[in-house]
Amino acid sequence: MSLEKLVVVGGISGIFKVAANRSNGLIIEDLDTGKKRFAPARKHQFTPLESITIYTSNDENLELSKVFQNMLANKEEIPLVKANSSNEELKAYFAKIIPNYDRERVYIGDMKKMIKWFAFLNERALIIPEKEEGETSELTEEEQ
């Protein structure tokens, strides 16, 4: 799964695709409507999804794409909890999905964001299982 062009913009809810860079901000594209707009850098903070990692107990950070892959792979056995679930339910869910997540440094707010982001991307079929993603890239290499 490639989170390369996806960003979260502070002050604007949702996940956006980067359409273009400008010296004073980004042109972002709504994933649902395809509508583009300018988000100035002096008003907004930009967080690329590919740069987000989760703290683990073995001092190695886990990339957000790997977290999403775990959530997708275990969706049948471990159903996704709602972002507004109780703190205990959120912690229990993450303990099943990422058994070695750092319980002191990964906050409830972080868990809620990851669940919202996963649900948002999964609804739009933007999360591709790793096996299929590898198969897709092999096919394009063979076609060339």
Number of C-alpha atoms within 10 A of each C-alpha: 17 12 16 12 14 20 21 20 20 13 10 11 8 14 22 22 20 18 16 13 11 11 7 10 17 20 16 24 20 15 17 9 7 12 9 16 12 15 19 15 14 8 10 15 15 16 14 17 20 16 12 13 15 19 17 18 13 9 10 12 14 16 16 18 20 15 18 23 19 15 22 21 14 14 12 9 7 13 11 18 17 13 19 11 11 12 15 9 14 20 18 14 18 20 14 14 21 17 13 16 22 17 15 9 12 15 12 16 12 12 18 18 12 17 21 18 18 22 20 16 16 14 10 11 9 14 20 16 14 15 9 11 13 12 11 11 10 11 10 9 9 7 6 5
